[in-house]
């Protein structure tokens, strides 16, 4: 058992079982040896590989999408370009390189990287040391963003999945919060807290689920999305979310741990595996709207990237490529867009304001 495992057990012995949300917060970010705070785990040699790490075309297309959205906003002289949870900084690096086609965009951008992990911040600083913008800074939280910079463009790839969720289990009488306790073998285990919670916490369409069913809600996601929606409504702009998830509401336990590119038991090695859940895009849309932003419909990642010109970008890169690269480009394109790979489990959603902005990739002409 990891040190963090011992810490969790002590916490549970002292105070009683903890919620799944609290468990996620502790194993991911709350302690120096939490998963992201250790920050060793990204890329092909790590535990999982994300879209920007698969191919440069992902970040490049997102960069061109940002330029296009900035143009739709009337090319403001100053704006904030914000990334939530930038990992190794690869997406921002590729996005800014692609945005060189629009020097005025780069001139106007004040880049803000929202990152909890100081280890990952250092990797991001390395990735961006030669980035073609004059202003890049790092923040712990979105609400620390300077409000005097005008419109905001927010990017979040595989970020919302890492925010804590609450899980509720349907019992004979009401719904109980799913918790993490210590079993008879002395190991961490799941259990349901005995006292039923307020039924208002359960989305109406799933309240009739059978005994034993699990439902997830994500207040941390909703609070952040509402704050972003509010900011966009007040200052104009857009927030692009790409993540794995579903169009809810739905019943089911999506809590998962990933270590060295394979699923692992969620409670086995706290802090040594990535622990996430699938994102409910309907709940996220509602939260953005509650903040005052408009939202697009949800589009599969494959469809979204194709609409942004992924196939054309691959063709261009192939023309300039050496012997090996065309095959690698085809493999990456397939991974990012094919329905049996990341093309449909991964989805894109955009919150935006004003209503006339209509960000590209979401509306068919
Ligand atoms: N976007 C990157 C990394 C995804 S992993 C990519 O696609 O490769 C999740 C990222 O979010 C990590 O950088 C992690 O440190 C960060 N993160 C997780 N929870 C956070 C929080 N509560 N606040 C800020 N950053 C967080």
Boltz pocket constraint, residues with backbone or C-beta under 6 A from the ligand:
constraints:
  - pocket:
      binder: B
      contacts: [[A, 28], [A, 29], [A, 36], [A, 37], [A, 50], [A, 51], [A, 52], [A, 53], [A, 84], [A, 85], [A, 86], [A, 87], [A, 88], [A, 91], [A, 114], [A, 115], [A, 116], [A, 117], [A, 120], [A, 140], [A, 156], [A, 157], [A, 158], [A, 159], [A, 162], [A, 163]]
      max_distance: 6.0
